[in-house]
Amino acid sequence: MAASSGANLIPLVAAIIGIGVISQILSDRYRVPSVVFLIAAGILLGPEVLGIIGPNSFGNALSAIVGLSVAIIVFEGAFHLRIEKLREAPSATLKLITVGAVIAFLGTAIAVRVLLNAQWSVASLIGALLVATGPTVITPILEVVPARDRVEAALETEGIVNDVTAAILAVVIFEAIITGITEPAALLTLFAERLGVGILVGGLVAAALLYALRYVELSPGNAPQNARLLVLAGALVAYGAADALATEAGIAAVATAGILLGNADIPYEEEISAFKGDVTLLVLSFVFIALAALLQFDILRTIGPRGLLVAGVIALVLRPGLVFLSAYGDRFSTGEKWFMSLVGPRGIIPASVATLFAIELRNAGLNQAANTLVGTVFLVILVTVVLEGGFARRIAEYLDIIPMRVLIIGGGKVGRTLAERLEGRGENVVLIEQDPETVEVARNDGFTVHNGDGTDTEVLRSAGAENARIVVGSTGDDDVNLLVSQLASSKFDPETILARVNNPENAEAFEELGVRTISATVATAQAMDNYIERPSMMDWMSEIGQSGDVQEIEVTSEELIGRTIADVGPDLPSDCLIALVQREGMTRVPDADYTLKQGDRITIIGGRDGVQEAINFAHPDK
């Protein structure tokens, strides 16, 4: 018997939130997106299994709770969407939210119409809802599957923008079904009104919050806390005000407010971001579990195998098609395109809006339309979240699109500085540190830190040593760095092991293991000598990773193989050049007539952006 009384509501909500937290812990432990555990928990608690949660468990409050929860979730995703990050993939991103969205909408509608024999109006409604991927499902996946900035930027932007447009478009089509509006001009007007209201309200709320955060005294003793509460309240006000003016305009409002505030220079930004992340975790847990608990297997059975076929068309035909079309000519590798194609799960917006629409359709006597809507939407969500979300990391590993994984043992100044430089190039860096104070400092600086003893094999394994390409011992203790090098070499066999040698007399012990060493004493002396003899070069080298860069890469592109350095030069960016070529263990400075071969390792020197472009040119799958 599903809970229905107000007395049972508090323990029910508390239990859901507790299960949500456990799901997050399991997600971190097993590297599987939390939404997979949340949906499984919802189905287990629902009427089909344990019957703890049912349609009457929340009375008439579910739609309001879901709406406010979605507002917080969308605001959180938009708040973290940085304009500078969008520059990583501006062309593909724009196409995904325009051309890609249109393909998803029309293709889904046609598939539903043909395969499920649904009316065009219902098919269009389903097509509109399933355009949305959304931050509720993309963000948990990207938390456990680190990808390059350009991939994350494209997927996150698509999720946030399409959440807004899909929700508004679905409302417009739903109103057309209920009221009988069929004229395209009237439908376009409804869409523009809601989008316009959302953007206007979101902009006004963001401006008010920005003014309050910058110029209003928020009580010195509790300023960070007040700032967090002010922003949370602002997000909810934006949603409520816009939604009161025009149905579903609230989604556009919170997305607008989040993007504007996230890209503004506001005080206490880190505290606000951390706080909203925790709140989002709680409401995300509640919404996914509550909606999954409303799923009825009988409805899924009514659409049968044809419903699975619709899900297959959406996930395996439409999604790859729109991704490859949107990313055509951009700098995504083939593996990255396939990863984006196979990771497009649907989430909260389709589930919540479809549930609410189904209730109204049944009230209007349209039971068949309601069943088709709910059954198709939830089936697509189940298939895409469970399969794509659950196997996202394995998909990424198979396609080899995860950035180079680097383990740095030692979270002190040397380790953090190295991590900062590597992460600035988009690499996936994990620090291992056992000193609690150092761990806290590193985490406050934004690094991923594994708390433990780096000389313990299990600690190395749990931090990801089995997948690490590079292991670095950067502690101030040579014995620790030597033991780390021995364990990495014998247990995990990474491509490169690098160690900091604090006492030059210990270098020989490392070299006997085949470990590359950096002696702090020798490196300092060499740097000083270089500044004396080669000051201009050292001044330029100090800018590496900022304005300038030096990178080594294997030549795999057919556009370079068999061509001379002189022939390749004009095809490289104007501010970079090939300085060194390594072949069969020998390194040389190439002359103009030197011919490149497959497998050559070239060192490219120049401006940061130019070097990255040259790397993509020489090794397209990097």
DAGI-V268910 format. One record per helix or strand of 3 or more residues. SS is the DSSP state (~ for helix, > for strand). FROM is the first residue (numbers start at 0). TO is the last residue. If there is no record, write none. Layout:
# DAGI-V268910
SS,FROM,TO / SS,FROM,TO
This chain:
# DAGI-V268910
~,5,29 / ~,33,44 / ~,61,78 / ~,82,115 / ~,119,128 / ~,134,143 / ~,148,178 / ~,183,214 / ~,219,244 / ~,248,261 / ~,268,291 / ~,296,325 / ~,333,341 / ~,347,362 / ~,366,389 / ~,391,398 / >,404,408 / ~,412,423 / >,427,432 / ~,435,443 / >,448,450 / ~,456,461 / ~,464,466 / >,469,472 / ~,477,491 / >,495,500 / ~,503,511 / >,515,518 / ~,519,532 / ~,534,540 / >,547,553 / ~,564,568 / >,575,582 / >,585,587 / >,600,606 / ~,607,617
